[in-house]
Amino acid sequence: MVIEPHSEIRVYLSLEALSHAAAEEFSRCASEAIAARNRFAVALSGGNSPRLLYELLASDYAEKIDWSRVHFFWGDERYVPHDNPQSNYRMAKEAMLDALNIPAANIHPMPTHFADPNEAAREYEHTVRNFFLKRPAQLDLILLGIGTDGHTASLFPGTAALGEKQAWVTAVHANVKPPIRLSLTLPFLNSARNIFSIASGEEKRKVVETMLEHPEEAQQHFPAALVRTNGRLILFLDKKARGERKVG
């Protein structure tokens, strides 16, 4: 992650405080995008950290955002059925989408029913390209996490996906469970207008510290350190992930 003038690092006392702040920024991005382009395209992340954010959006922001103009994509997905407990789509559906009654046409989950995950990646890229057919191919917001191994989305250290330069979506095979994933690639991730990268918990501290204090080293080992954008990047951290630093 390259911390540039248009990047921000925000540290909060708890995941709850972080989630409230991220929800407010999500709402701001949505309002700006809808005013400018009449729709808001966001890619969601999985894992544990964003669940509270999704729940807050479904409750506190149910009447503050024009959800009929919000389109949901996913930054990555585990290659499991959508009703599997490990599914990123299922988590977002249960935490947020069902409560908001989002139009079905606005929800664009990654397909996981193809026998060949490479075919699924190509199908999802086709879906994304069609969505941006007559507009610049930029998501308004991408939500990302940071793994204890420095992965982000499903871009894991040492995987071939990190070298992808052309495709927007790729199948990933990694030494994780489940081992097959789909992920947006770095070129497409980094084209976003806004990126929120969220890290919570003491187990993330080493990776976060390396990314912020030794960025060149981090870029050699951690895919999360390769995230950058010409738009706006906000790194949302709780105190445990950042360590004993000033809390905003």
C-alpha positions in Angstrom: 0.0 0.0 0.0 1.5 3.3 -1.1 0.5 6.1 1.3 0.2 9.1 -0.9 -1.1 12.7 -0.4 -4.7 11.5 -1.2 -4.4 8.6 1.3 -5.5 8.7 4.9 -4.7 6.5 7.9 -7.4 6.5 10.6 -7.1 4.7 13.9 -10.0 4.0 16.2 -10.4 2.6 19.7 -12.4 -0.4 18.6 -13.9 -2.2 15.6 -17.3 -0.7 16.5 -15.9 2.8 16.3 -14.1 2.0 13.1 -17.3 0.5 11.6 -19.3 3.6 12.4 -16.7 5.8 10.8 -16.5 3.6 7.7 -20.3 3.6 7.4 -20.4 7.4 7.4 -17.7 7.5 4.7 -19.6 4.8 2.7 -22.7 7.1 2.8 -20.6 10.1 1.7 -19.2 8.1 -1.3 -22.7 6.9 -2.2 -24.2 10.4 -2.2 -21.3 11.8 -4.3 -21.5 9.0 -6.9 -25.3 9.1 -7.2 -25.2 12.9 -7.6 -22.5 12.7 -10.2 -23.4 9.5 -12.2 -26.9 8.5 -10.9 -25.6 5.3 -9.4 -23.1 4.0 -6.9 -21.0 0.9 -7.7 -19.3 -0.8 -4.8 -17.3 -4.0 -4.4 -17.8 -5.7 -1.0 -15.3 -7.8 0.9 -15.7 -10.9 3.1 -14.2 -12.0 6.3 -15.1 -11.0 9.8 -14.1 -7.3 9.9 -16.8 -5.8 7.6 -19.8 -7.6 9.1 -20.6 -4.9 11.6 -20.2 -2.2 8.9 -22.8 -4.0 6.8 -25.1 -4.3 9.7 -24.8 -0.6 10.5 -25.5 0.3 6.8 -28.6 -1.9 6.9 -29.9 -0.2 10.1 -28.6 3.3 10.6 -28.3 4.1 6.9 -31.4 2.4 5.6 -33.1 5.7 5.0 -30.0 7.8 4.3 -28.9 6.2 1.1 -30.9 5.7 -2.1 -30.3 1.9 -2.2 -32.2 1.6 -5.5 -29.2 3.2 -7.2 -26.6 1.1 -5.5 -25.0 -1.7 -7.4 -23.1 -4.4 -5.4 -20.1 -6.3 -6.7 -17.6 -8.5 -4.8 -13.9 -8.0 -4.6 -13.4 -11.7 -4.1 -15.2 -14.9 -3.4 -14.5 -18.4 -2.0 -15.3 -21.0 -4.6 -18.2 -22.5 -2.7 -22.0 -22.4 -3.3 -23.7 -19.2 -2.4 -25.5 -20.8 0.5 -22.3 -22.1 2.0 -21.4 -20.6 5.4 -18.0 -19.6 3.9 -19.5 -17.6 1.1 -18.7 -13.9 1.1 -22.0 -13.3 -0.8 -23.9 -15.2 1.9 -22.4 -13.1 4.6 -23.3 -9.8 2.9 -26.7 -11.0 2.1 -27.5 -12.0 5.7 -25.8 -8.9 7.3 -27.1 -6.2 4.9 -28.7 -7.0 1.5 -31.8 -8.9 2.7 -32.7 -6.1 5.2 -32.5 -3.4 2.6 -34.6 -5.1 -0.1 -32.0 -4.3 -2.8 -33.4 -4.9 -6.4 -32.1 -8.2 -7.7 -30.8 -6.5 -10.8 -28.4 -4.5 -8.6 -26.7 -7.4 -7.0 -23.8 -8.9 -9.0 -22.3 -11.9 -7.0 -19.3 -13.8 -8.4 -20.5 -17.1 -9.9 -19.3 -20.2 -8.2 -21.3 -22.9 -10.1 -18.9 -23.5 -13.0 -16.9 -26.7 -13.0 -13.9 -24.6 -14.1 -13.2 -21.6 -11.9 -11.4 -19.9 -14.8 -14.6 -19.9 -16.7 -16.3 -18.4 -13.7 -13.7 -15.6 -13.7 -14.2 -14.9 -17.4 -18.0 -14.8 -16.8 -17.7 -12.3 -14.0 -15.3 -10.1 -16.0 -18.0 -10.1 -18.8 -20.6 -9.0 -16.2 -18.4 -6.2 -14.9 -17.4 -5.0 -18.4 -21.0 -5.0 -19.5 -21.9 -2.9 -16.5 -19.4 -0.2 -17.5 -20.1 -0.6 -21.2 -20.5 3.2 -22.0 -18.8 4.6 -18.9 -15.3 4.7 -17.5 -14.5 1.3 -15.9 -14.1 2.5 -12.3 -15.8 1.2 -9.3 -16.9 4.1 -7.0 -15.7 2.2 -3.9 -13.9 -1.1 -3.1 -13.9 -2.5 0.4 -10.8 -4.5 1.2 -9.4 -6.4 4.2 -5.9 -7.2 5.2 -5.0 -10.8 6.1 -2.5 -11.9 8.7 -0.3 -13.1 5.8 -0.7 -9.7 4.0 -3.3 -10.9 1.5 -6.1 -8.6 0.3 -9.2 -9.7 -1.6 -8.1 -13.2 -2.6 -4.7 -12.1 -3.8 -2.3 -14.2 -1.7 1.5 -14.0 -1.4 3.3 -16.0 -4.1 0.3 -16.6 -6.3 0.3 -16.1 -10.0 -2.7 -13.7 -9.7 -0.4 -11.0 -8.5 1.3 -10.8 -11.9 -2.0 -10.5 -13.9 -1.9 -7.3 -16.0 -4.8 -7.6 -18.4 -7.7 -9.5 -16.8 -10.0 -7.8 -14.3 -11.0 -11.0 -12.6 -8.9 -14.1 -12.0 -9.2 -17.6 -10.5 -6.8 -18.1 -7.6 -5.3 -21.3 -6.2 -3.7 -20.9 -2.8 -2.7 -22.9 0.2 -5.8 -21.7 2.2 -9.2 -23.1 2.9 -11.1 -23.3 0.7 -8.1 -23.3 -1.8 -9.9 -22.0 -4.9 -11.1 -18.3 -5.0 -12.1 -15.7 -7.5 -10.6 -12.2 -7.1 -10.5 -8.9 -8.8 -7.0 -8.2 -10.0 -4.6 -5.4 -8.9 -5.1 -3.4 -12.1 -8.8 -3.3 -11.7 -8.7 -2.8 -7.9 -6.3 0.1 -8.2 -8.6 1.8 -10.8 -11.3 2.5 -8.1 -12.3 6.0 -7.2 -12.2 5.1 -3.5 -10.7 2.2 -1.6 -11.4 1.5 2.1 -8.9 -1.0 3.5 -10.0 -2.3 6.9 -7.8 -4.1 9.5 -8.9 -5.0 13.0 -7.2 -7.1 15.7 -3.8 -7.6 17.2 -3.0 -10.4 14.8 -2.9 -7.8 11.9 -0.4 -5.6 13.7 2.8 -6.9 12.2 1.5 -6.7 8.7 0.1 -3.2 9.2 3.3 -2.0 10.9 5.4 -3.2 8.1 3.2 -1.7 5.5 3.3 1.7 7.1 6.8 1.9 8.4 8.7 -0.3 5.9 6.7 0.0 2.7 9.4 -1.2 0.3 9.8 -4.4 2.3 6.0 -4.8 2.6 5.6 -4.6 -1.2 7.9 -7.5 -1.6 5.9 -9.8 0.7 2.4 -8.5 1.2 -0.2 -8.1 -1.7 -2.1 -5.6 0.5 0.9 -3.3 0.2 0.4 -3.2 -3.6 -2.9 -1.5 -3.4 -2.9 2.1 -4.6 -5.3 4.4 -6.4 -5.3 7.7 -8.1 -8.5 8.3 -6.2 -8.8 8.2 -2.5 -7.6 5.5 -0.2 -8.5 5.3 3.5 -6.9 2.8 5.8 -9.3 2.1 8.6 -7.5 0.5 11.6 -8.5 -0.2 15.2 -6.0 0.3 18.0 -5.1 -3.3 18.2 -4.1 -3.5 14.6 -2.1 -0.3 14.7 -0.6 -0.7 18.2 0.0 2.1 20.7 -0.4 5.0 18.3 -2.5 8.1 18.4 -6.2 7.3 18.0 -8.4 9.5 15.9 
